[in-house]
Amino acid sequence: VVLAALKDKYYQLRGAAAEGLKLDNKDVAKAAAPVLRKLATTEKEPHALAAVLNALGQLKDKKDEKLVANELATNPSLTVQGAALRALGGINPSQA
């Protein structure tokens, strides 16, 4: 149900779903990772994107480093930049 909410047309629900994921559960993390990665490349609303980036940071997967670093460097939203920096700190602290 929560994974389906990540694809909802309302950005508030997408953001809340990303925040509500129990990513310490390996099954949830495995199922959510591809959806979060896709959403990180398509989400336009800054608050929802920030929630997605925070979730990716919790996964601590090195393959997300480039995507997160790109948002940090190019996104004009301070909300997104802050979330990207936190996520990068979770993925690769030496780069944060």
C-alpha distance (Angstrom), angle and dihedral (degrees) to the residues before:
residue distance angle dihedral
V1 . . .
V2 3.81 . .
L3 3.81 91.6 .
A4 3.80 89.4 52.9
A5 3.81 89.0 51.8
L6 3.82 89.0 58.8
K7 3.81 86.4 67.2
D8 3.81 96.4 46.9
K9 3.80 119.2 126.7
Y10 3.82 92.2 -124.7
Y11 3.79 113.3 82.4
Q12 3.81 93.3 -151.2
L13 3.78 90.5 60.1
R14 3.82 92.1 45.8
G15 3.80 90.1 51.7
A16 3.80 93.5 46.0
A17 3.80 90.4 48.7
A18 3.81 91.8 51.8
E19 3.81 90.2 49.4
G20 3.81 92.2 47.5
L21 3.79 98.1 53.3
K22 3.80 114.2 118.9
L23 3.78 94.4 -139.0
D24 3.80 93.4 170.4
N25 3.82 84.9 74.6
K26 3.82 105.3 85.2
D27 3.80 93.9 -147.9
V28 3.80 91.9 52.4
A29 3.80 91.7 45.6
K30 3.81 92.0 49.7
A31 3.81 92.6 49.8
A32 3.80 95.1 42.2
A33 3.81 99.9 45.3
P34 3.83 98.7 78.5
V35 3.80 92.0 43.6
L36 3.81 91.4 49.6
R37 3.81 92.3 47.7
K38 3.79 92.0 51.6
L39 3.80 91.7 45.7
A40 3.81 90.6 49.9
T41 3.80 88.9 60.9
T42 3.81 96.8 44.3
E43 3.82 107.0 33.1
K44 3.80 112.3 108.3
E45 3.82 100.7 177.1
P46 3.83 108.8 91.5
H47 3.81 98.5 -143.5
A48 3.79 93.6 48.6
L49 3.81 90.9 45.5
A50 3.81 90.0 50.3
A51 3.82 90.0 54.1
V52 3.81 90.3 49.6
L53 3.81 92.0 49.7
N54 3.81 90.9 48.8
A55 3.81 88.9 52.7
L56 3.81 91.5 49.5
G57 3.80 88.6 51.4
Q58 3.79 89.5 55.7
L59 3.80 89.9 55.7
K60 3.83 89.7 59.4
D61 3.80 91.7 -155.2
K62 3.81 114.3 158.0
K63 3.81 91.3 -145.3
D64 3.83 88.5 70.8
E65 3.81 93.7 55.8
K66 3.81 96.4 91.1
L67 3.80 93.7 46.9
V68 3.81 92.5 48.7
A69 3.81 93.7 44.2
N70 3.80 89.6 51.2
E71 3.82 91.3 55.3
L72 3.80 89.6 48.2
A73 3.80 91.5 52.3
T74 3.79 101.1 39.4
N75 3.79 112.1 24.9
P76 3.81 112.2 98.0
S77 3.82 93.7 -153.1
L78 3.80 114.4 100.0
T79 3.80 88.2 -154.2
V80 3.80 90.4 58.2
Q81 3.81 93.0 42.3
G82 3.81 91.1 52.9
A83 3.80 92.2 48.5
A84 3.80 90.8 46.9
L85 3.79 91.1 51.5
R86 3.82 91.4 50.2
A87 3.80 90.4 47.0
L88 3.79 92.0 48.7
G89 3.80 88.0 51.5
G90 3.80 88.7 57.0
I91 3.79 94.1 45.7
N92 3.81 101.6 39.5
P93 3.82 114.3 -2.3
S94 3.81 93.0 -171.2
Q95 3.81 90.2 62.9
A96 3.81 96.0 47.1
